[in-house]
């Protein structure tokens, strides 16, 4: 058992931290200005420029297998990376990446979709959520009906990240209504559907800067060779995609909270009331202390979820714990930091209000608080996990 980063991990963490401080944080005012004016946070050209700089530093496909040109650093390093890049709200992602379930593609699909996605030539999105099937993923209603060598898809997906920009979607649809009715899990298939096959998207306006989309399928014809994985085996692919994303939310919350807490510490030393810095006030000190303790707790929960996955073990239980605690921790920290900054924290001159809006989403997407509690309690009540069991 080793609770410290290796020298290599520390070096990678330090390098990424410098990249964030030098290349991303200086862009925050520009991002805030663009968002206030209703423009994209960063231009496509600027995003590509940043990715190129990261690639030149050796950060390309951080968790992509080496056979596809990636670094394959593992989930622990993925957690550390997300903690670092989440210290800014400037939109950025390292290139050379594809969704985990896309690796289940056959050779022809890998040629047409996986490789172009890793190379940055195509953009994908994943679509499972529907207007009546959010956390209740078993309530999927979108249908796929066989017609010769094609499947005809009808239905709507909603709150799809990247849905407006995607060239293709990995979408879940019911292919066997009876199986699905009986079990809620079987009878669902995952299809790879090019935008050119006929589906459309529509932007959804939210209180934050997250720009999801609704996707509409009206008699969209999909060739049989575009089935990802097995017929009627799509639900498990969906769970695998969701399970991977959950603990990442916790990592994002840790990174953002660290930056916010440092802002609160710095401001509390500068701001004076009644002749003393507010850092001397117990009310402020306790908020800083509570935040530091909670951030540290969330960090270890996230690292444990990543470590478990690196060992090839089922991490769904610990991922739910990391997501539940991390997302709520992030909301508490940003609220305290805004309170410490007072009226200035509520203005758009500082990035705190921007994080305040973003943090509220952490408790909803990739499984709401309520779903995480359901999963955690069910595992305990059914004996899948024992109280006090070291996972």
C-alpha positions in Angstrom: 0.0 0.0 0.0 1.5 3.3 -1.1 -0.3 6.6 -0.6 2.2 8.9 -2.4 2.7 9.8 -6.0 5.7 8.3 -7.8 8.4 10.6 -9.1 7.0 10.2 -12.6 3.5 11.1 -11.5 4.7 14.2 -9.7 6.6 15.3 -12.8 3.5 14.9 -14.9 1.4 16.7 -12.4 3.9 19.6 -12.2 4.2 19.9 -16.0 0.4 20.0 -16.4 0.1 22.5 -13.6 2.6 24.8 -15.4 0.6 24.4 -18.6 -2.6 25.4 -16.9 -1.0 28.4 -15.2 0.8 29.6 -18.4 -1.6 28.8 -21.2 -5.1 28.5 -19.8 -5.6 30.7 -16.7 -4.5 33.9 -18.7 -7.4 33.2 -21.1 -10.1 33.4 -18.3 -11.0 37.1 -18.8 -11.3 36.5 -22.6 -13.6 33.5 -21.9 -15.8 35.4 -19.5 -16.0 38.3 -21.9 -17.0 36.0 -24.8 -19.6 34.2 -22.7 -21.2 37.5 -21.6 -21.4 38.6 -25.3 -23.0 35.3 -26.3 -19.9 34.1 -28.2 -18.2 30.7 -28.0 -15.8 30.6 -25.0 -12.8 30.0 -27.3 -12.5 29.9 -31.0 -11.9 26.5 -32.7 -8.5 27.8 -33.9 -7.5 28.7 -30.3 -8.6 25.3 -29.0 -6.5 23.5 -31.7 -3.6 25.7 -30.9 -3.7 24.8 -27.2 -4.0 21.1 -28.1 -1.0 21.4 -30.3 1.0 22.9 -27.5 0.0 20.2 -25.2 0.9 17.6 -27.8 4.4 19.1 -28.2 4.8 18.6 -24.4 3.9 14.9 -24.8 0.3 15.1 -23.7 -1.7 13.4 -26.4 -4.2 10.6 -25.8 -3.4 10.6 -22.1 -5.4 7.4 -21.5 -5.4 6.1 -25.1 -3.7 2.7 -25.6 -0.2 3.0 -27.0 -1.1 1.0 -30.1 -3.3 3.9 -31.1 -0.5 6.5 -30.4 -1.6 7.4 -26.9 0.4 7.7 -23.6 -1.8 5.2 -21.8 -1.0 6.7 -18.4 -3.8 4.9 -16.5 -6.8 6.1 -14.5 -4.8 7.4 -11.5 -3.0 9.8 -13.8 -6.3 10.6 -15.5 -7.7 11.7 -12.1 -4.6 13.8 -11.4 -4.8 15.4 -14.8 -8.5 16.3 -14.4 -7.8 17.8 -11.0 -5.1 20.1 -12.6 -7.0 21.2 -15.7 -10.1 21.8 -13.6 -8.4 24.6 -11.8 -9.6 26.8 -14.6 -12.9 27.0 -16.3 -11.2 27.7 -19.7 -12.6 24.9 -21.9 -9.8 22.5 -22.8 -9.2 18.8 -23.4 -6.1 16.9 -24.4 -6.5 15.5 -27.9 -6.0 11.9 -29.0 -9.0 10.6 -27.1 -12.1 8.5 -27.8 -15.0 7.3 -25.6 -14.2 4.1 -23.8 -17.0 2.1 -25.4 -15.8 3.0 -28.9 -13.0 0.5 -28.4 -15.6 -2.3 -28.7 -15.9 -1.4 -32.4 -15.0 -4.0 -34.9 -12.1 -3.5 -37.3 -14.1 -1.7 -40.0 -15.8 0.6 -37.4 -12.4 1.3 -35.8 -11.2 2.4 -39.2 -14.2 4.6 -39.9 -14.8 6.0 -36.4 -12.3 5.2 -33.6 -9.1 6.2 -35.5 -10.6 9.4 -36.9 -11.8 10.4 -33.5 -8.5 9.8 -31.8 -6.8 11.8 -34.6 -9.2 14.7 -34.1 -10.8 14.3 -37.6 -14.2 13.4 -36.2 -16.2 14.3 -33.1 -18.5 11.9 -31.3 -21.2 12.1 -28.7 -23.0 9.5 -26.5 -26.8 9.5 -26.3 -28.7 7.6 -23.7 -30.8 10.2 -21.8 -34.3 10.9 -23.1 -37.0 13.4 -21.9 -38.5 10.6 -19.9 -35.4 8.6 -19.2 -32.7 10.5 -17.3 -31.5 8.8 -14.2 -34.1 6.1 -14.9 -32.1 4.6 -17.8 -34.3 1.6 -18.0 -37.1 3.8 -19.3 -35.6 4.2 -22.7 -38.3 4.6 -25.4 -36.3 5.3 -28.5 -37.0 2.4 -31.0 -34.9 0.7 -33.7 -36.9 -1.5 -36.1 -35.2 -4.0 -38.5 -35.9 -3.4 -42.2 -33.8 -5.6 -44.5 -30.2 -4.8 -43.9 -31.0 -1.6 -42.0 -32.5 -0.4 -38.8 -35.0 2.5 -38.7 -34.5 4.7 -35.6 -37.2 6.9 -34.1 -37.1 9.0 -30.9 -35.5 11.8 -29.1 -32.4 12.1 -26.9 -31.8 15.1 -24.7 -29.0 16.8 -22.6 -26.4 15.3 -24.9 -22.9 16.8 -24.3 -21.3 17.7 -27.6 -24.5 16.9 -29.5 -24.4 20.1 -31.5 -20.8 19.6 -32.7 -20.7 15.8 -33.2 -20.1 14.1 -36.5 -21.6 10.9 -35.2 -23.4 9.6 -32.2 -23.3 6.4 -30.2 -27.0 6.1 -29.5 -29.1 3.6 -27.4 -32.3 2.3 -28.8 -34.8 -0.4 -28.0 -34.5 -3.3 -30.5 -36.6 -5.9 -28.6 -39.6 -4.3 -26.8 -40.6 -7.5 -25.0 -37.2 -8.1 -23.5 -36.9 -4.5 -22.5 -40.4 -4.5 -21.0 -39.6 -7.5 -18.9 -36.1 -6.6 -17.6 -35.5 -2.9 -18.4 -31.9 -3.8 -19.3 -32.1 -6.3 -22.2 -33.3 -5.5 -25.7 -31.3 -2.3 -26.0 -28.7 -1.9 -28.8 -26.0 0.7 -29.4 -25.8 2.2 -32.9 -23.1 4.4 -34.4 -25.1 7.0 -36.4 -23.5 9.6 -38.7 -25.1 13.0 -38.7 -25.4 12.6 -42.5 -27.8 9.7 -41.9 -30.5 12.2 -41.0 -30.6 13.0 -37.3 -30.7 16.6 -36.2 -29.8 18.5 -33.1 -31.0 21.6 -31.2 -29.1 23.6 -28.6 -30.5 23.6 -25.0 -30.0 26.8 -23.0 -28.9 26.3 -19.4 -28.1 28.4 -16.4 -24.4 27.6 -16.9 -22.1 27.5 -19.9 -22.6 23.8 -20.6 -24.2 23.6 -24.0 -26.0 20.2 -24.3 -28.3 19.3 -27.2 -31.5 17.5 -28.0 -31.1 15.0 -30.8 -34.1 14.0 -33.0 -34.4 10.8 -35.0 -37.2 10.6 -37.5 -37.1 7.4 -39.6 -33.3 7.5 -39.6 -31.9 4.5 -41.5 -28.8 2.9 -40.1 -26.9 0.1 -41.8 -26.7 -3.1 -39.8 -22.9 -2.9 -39.8 -23.2 0.2 -37.6 -24.2 -1.8 -34.5 -21.6 -1.2 -31.8 -21.1 -4.4 -29.9 -23.8 -7.0 -29.8 -27.5 -6.7 -30.7 -29.5 -6.3 -27.5 -26.2 -5.7 -25.6 -26.2 -2.0 -25.6 -27.4 -1.4 -22.0 -24.2 -2.7 -20.5 -22.1 -0.5 -22.8 -24.1 2.4 -21.6 -23.5 1.6 -18.0 -19.8 1.2 -18.7 -19.7 4.7 -20.3 -21.6 6.2 -17.4 -19.5 4.4 -14.8 -16.3 5.8 -16.2 -17.6 9.3 -16.3 -18.9 9.4 -12.7 -15.7 9.6 -10.7 -14.2 12.1 -13.2 -16.9 14.6 -11.9 -15.4 14.2 -8.5 -11.9 15.0 -9.9 -13.2 18.1 -11.6 -14.8 19.3 -8.3 -11.5 18.7 -6.5 -9.5 20.8 -9.0 -12.0 23.7 -9.1 -12.3 23.7 -5.3 -8.6 23.9 -4.8 -8.4 27.0 -7.0 -11.4 28.6 -5.3 -10.1 27.9 -1.8 -6.8 29.6 -2.7 -8.7 32.6 -4.0 -10.5 32.7 -0.6 -7.3 32.5 1.3 -5.6 35.3 -0.7 -8.7 37.5 -0.5 -9.1 37.0 3.2 -5.6 38.3 3.9 -6.3 41.5 1.8 -9.8 42.4 2.8 -10.1 44.3 6.1 -13.1 44.9 8.3 -12.9 47.0 11.5 -9.2 47.4 11.2 -8.2 43.7 10.7 -8.0 41.3 7.8 -11.0 39.0 7.7 -8.5 36.2 7.8 -8.3 36.9 11.5 -12.0 36.3 12.0 -12.9 32.9 13.3 -16.0 32.8 11.0 -13.7 32.9 8.0 -11.1 30.6 9.4 -13.6 27.9 10.0 -14.9 28.1 6.4 -11.4 27.8 5.1 -10.7 24.8 7.4 -13.9 23.0 6.5 -13.2 23.5 2.8 -9.6 22.2 3.1 -10.7 19.0 5.0 -13.5 18.3 2.5 -11.3 18.8 -0.5 -8.8 16.4 0.9 -11.4 13.8 1.6 -12.8 14.1 -1.9 -9.4 13.8 -3.4 -8.8 10.4 -1.8 -12.2 9.1 -2.7 -11.5 10.0 -6.4 -8.0 8.5 -6.3 -9.4 5.3 -4.8 -12.0 5.0 -7.6 -9.3 5.5 -10.2 -6.9 3.1 -8.5 -9.6 0.4 -8.3 -10.2 0.7 -12.1 -6.5 0.5 -12.8 -6.4 -2.8 -11.0 -9.1 -4.1 -13.3 -11.7 -4.3 -10.5 -15.3 -3.2 -10.4 -15.2 0.4 -9.3 -18.9 1.3 -9.6 -19.6 1.5 -5.8 -16.5 3.6 -5.0 -17.2 5.7 -8.2 -20.6 6.5 -6.9 -19.2 7.5 -3.6 -16.6 9.7 -5.2 -19.1 11.4 -7.5 -21.7 12.0 -4.7 -19.3 13.4 -2.1 -17.1 15.2 -4.6 -19.9 17.0 -6.4 -21.6 18.1 -3.1 -18.2 19.1 -1.7 -17.6 21.4 -4.7 -21.0 23.1 -4.2 -20.3 23.7 -0.5 -16.8 25.1 -1.2 -17.8 27.5 -4.0 -20.7 28.7 -1.8 -18.3 29.5 1.1 -15.8 31.2 -1.2 -18.5 33.4 -2.7 -19.6 34.3 0.8 -16.1 35.1 1.9 -15.8 37.5 -1.1 -19.1 39.1 -0.3 -20.7 41.3 -3.0 -17.6 41.1 -5.2 -18.0 37.3 -5.3 -21.5 37.8 -6.8 -20.3 40.0 -9.6 -19.1 38.9 -13.0 -15.8 40.7 -12.5 -14.6 37.6 -10.7 -15.0 34.0 -11.9 -16.6 32.8 -8.7 -20.2 33.3 -9.9 -19.3 31.4 -13.1 -18.1 28.4 -11.1 -21.1 28.7 -8.8 -23.4 28.1 -11.8 -21.2 25.3 -13.2 -20.9 23.5 -9.8 -24.6 23.1 -9.6 -24.5 20.8 -12.6 -22.1 18.4 -10.9 -24.9 17.1 -8.7 -27.1 16.3 -11.7 -25.3 15.0 -14.7 -23.7 11.5 -15.0 -26.2 10.3 -12.3 -27.9 12.6 -9.8 -27.3 12.7 -6.1 -30.4 10.6 -5.6 -29.2 7.9 -8.0 -25.8 7.7 -6.4 -27.4 7.3 -3.0 -29.7 4.6 -4.4 -26.7 2.7 -5.8 -24.7 3.0 -2.6 -27.5 1.9 -0.3 -28.6 -0.9 -2.6 -25.1 -2.4 -2.7 -25.0 -2.3 1.1 -28.5 -3.6 1.7 -28.1 -6.5 -0.8 -24.7 -7.4 0.6 -22.7 -6.6 -2.5 -20.5 -4.5 -0.3 -20.0 -5.0 3.4 -19.8 -2.2 6.0 -16.1 -1.5 6.8 -15.0 -3.5 3.8 -11.7 -2.1 2.4 -12.3 -1.8 -1.3 
